[in-house]
């Protein structure tokens, strides 16, 4: 996508028409301002449609990553455009559940299109009484079971095909 000069794009606010009457018949002034209109037309078009740049459903594809980064979202240029827009739309909701079972389940459902079950709490403990003895250390093990929903994700890819090189995935019989 380009936001540079667009050939033939008319200016919604031509400068030559806004000059004093003295310059309306001056070919030099009208020619100079027509050149400026060509340069400024894309700027005015962008400003007139600025609201669309902040809407995940309408923003240009090359702005999605930037928009998602505003709310702590994730974006991968290799994902299908519909998935990228959905991830940007749900970024705040997913960020709110980050670090929780529900958050992990929803992130896996969105990004990999798989069902999942999370067992374990990751070992978080606390006490409501200041200065009390620490509780016994919890079992710091989390088990995440993942299964395909509807035969894999977009393009027929399953979770193992999407994780990328260097990612450790373990199958648990079950």
C-alpha positions in Angstrom: 0.0 0.0 0.0 1.3 3.5 -0.8 0.3 6.8 0.6 2.3 8.8 -1.9 1.0 10.9 -4.7 -1.8 9.2 -6.5 -2.1 10.1 -10.2 -5.3 11.9 -11.0 -6.5 12.2 -7.4 -8.5 15.4 -7.3 -8.0 17.7 -4.3 -11.1 18.3 -2.3 -9.8 21.7 -1.2 -8.1 23.3 -4.3 -5.8 26.1 -3.3 -6.3 28.1 -6.5 -10.0 28.6 -5.7 -9.1 30.0 -2.3 -6.8 32.7 -3.6 -7.9 36.3 -3.7 -9.7 37.4 -6.9 -6.5 39.2 -8.0 -4.9 35.8 -8.7 -7.8 33.9 -10.2 -6.8 34.8 -13.7 -3.0 34.6 -13.1 -1.8 31.5 -14.9 1.5 31.3 -12.9 -0.4 31.4 -9.5 -3.0 28.9 -10.7 -0.4 26.5 -12.2 1.8 26.7 -9.0 -1.2 26.0 -6.7 -2.4 23.1 -9.0 1.0 21.5 -8.4 0.6 21.9 -4.7 -2.9 20.4 -5.0 -1.4 17.3 -6.6 1.0 16.9 -3.7 -1.5 17.7 -0.9 -4.4 15.6 -2.3 -3.2 12.3 -0.7 -2.7 14.1 2.6 -6.2 15.5 2.6 -7.6 12.1 1.5 -5.7 10.4 4.4 -6.9 13.0 6.9 -10.5 12.7 5.7 -10.3 9.0 6.3 -8.2 9.0 9.4 -10.9 7.3 11.5 -10.5 4.2 9.3 -6.9 3.9 10.3 -7.9 3.3 13.9 -10.6 0.7 13.1 -9.1 -2.8 13.0 -11.8 -3.9 10.4 -10.9 -1.0 8.0 -7.3 -0.1 8.5 -4.8 -0.9 5.7 -3.1 -4.3 6.1 0.3 -2.6 6.6 -1.0 -0.6 9.6 -2.5 -3.7 11.5 0.8 -4.5 13.3 1.2 -0.9 14.4 -2.4 -0.7 15.6 -2.2 -4.1 17.4 1.0 -2.9 19.2 -0.9 0.0 20.8 -2.9 -2.5 22.9 -0.3 -5.2 23.5 -1.6 -7.4 20.7 0.3 -9.9 18.6 0.6 -9.7 14.9 2.4 -11.9 12.3 2.5 -10.8 8.7 2.4 -14.4 7.6 -1.1 -14.9 9.1 -4.1 -14.5 6.9 -5.5 -11.0 6.9 -8.8 -12.0 8.5 -6.9 -13.7 11.4 -4.7 -10.6 11.8 -7.7 -8.3 12.0 -9.4 -10.6 14.5 -6.3 -10.7 16.7 -6.1 -6.9 16.7 -9.8 -6.6 17.5 -9.5 -9.0 20.4 -6.2 -7.8 21.7 -7.5 -5.9 24.7 -9.7 -8.9 25.7 -6.8 -11.3 25.3 -4.5 -9.0 27.2 -6.9 -8.8 30.1 -6.8 -12.6 30.5 -3.0 -12.9 29.9 -1.4 -15.3 32.3 -4.7 -17.1 33.1 -6.1 -20.4 32.0 -8.9 -18.6 30.1 -6.4 -16.3 28.5 -4.2 -19.2 27.3 -7.2 -21.1 26.0 -8.5 -18.1 24.1 -5.1 -17.3 22.6 -4.7 -20.8 21.4 -8.2 -20.8 20.0 -7.6 -17.5 18.1 -4.1 -18.1 16.8 -3.9 -21.8 16.2 -7.7 -22.5 15.9 -7.4 -25.4 18.3 -9.3 -26.5 21.4 -7.4 -26.8 24.6 -7.6 -27.7 28.3 -5.2 -26.2 30.8 -4.6 -28.1 34.1 -2.5 -26.7 36.9 -2.0 -23.2 38.3 1.7 -22.6 37.6 2.7 -22.5 41.2 1.4 -19.1 42.4 0.9 -18.9 46.2 0.2 -16.0 48.5 -0.8 -15.2 52.0 -3.3 -12.7 53.3 -1.5 -12.3 56.6 1.6 -10.2 56.6 4.7 -11.8 58.3 3.2 -15.3 58.3 5.1 -18.4 57.2 5.2 -19.1 53.6 2.8 -21.9 52.4 4.3 -25.0 51.1 5.6 -24.7 47.5 2.9 -25.7 45.1 3.4 -28.1 42.2 4.6 -25.8 39.5 3.6 -27.9 36.6 1.1 -26.9 33.9 -0.4 -29.4 31.5 -1.9 -28.0 28.3 -3.8 -30.4 26.2 -4.5 -29.3 22.6 -6.7 -30.9 20.0 -7.6 -29.8 16.5 -11.0 -28.2 16.0 -12.6 -28.9 12.7 -9.5 -30.5 11.1 -6.9 -27.9 11.8 -6.6 -24.2 11.2 -6.7 -22.0 8.1 -5.0 -23.6 5.1 -5.3 -27.0 6.7 -2.3 -26.3 9.0 -2.4 -27.8 12.5 -0.6 -26.5 15.6 2.7 -28.3 14.8 2.8 -26.7 11.3 2.4 -23.2 12.8 4.7 -23.1 15.8 7.8 -22.4 13.8 11.4 -23.6 14.1 12.9 -24.0 17.6 9.5 -24.2 19.3 9.2 -27.2 21.7 5.9 -29.0 21.4 5.3 -32.2 23.3 2.6 -34.7 22.7 1.0 -36.2 25.8 -0.9 -39.5 25.3 -4.3 -39.2 26.7 
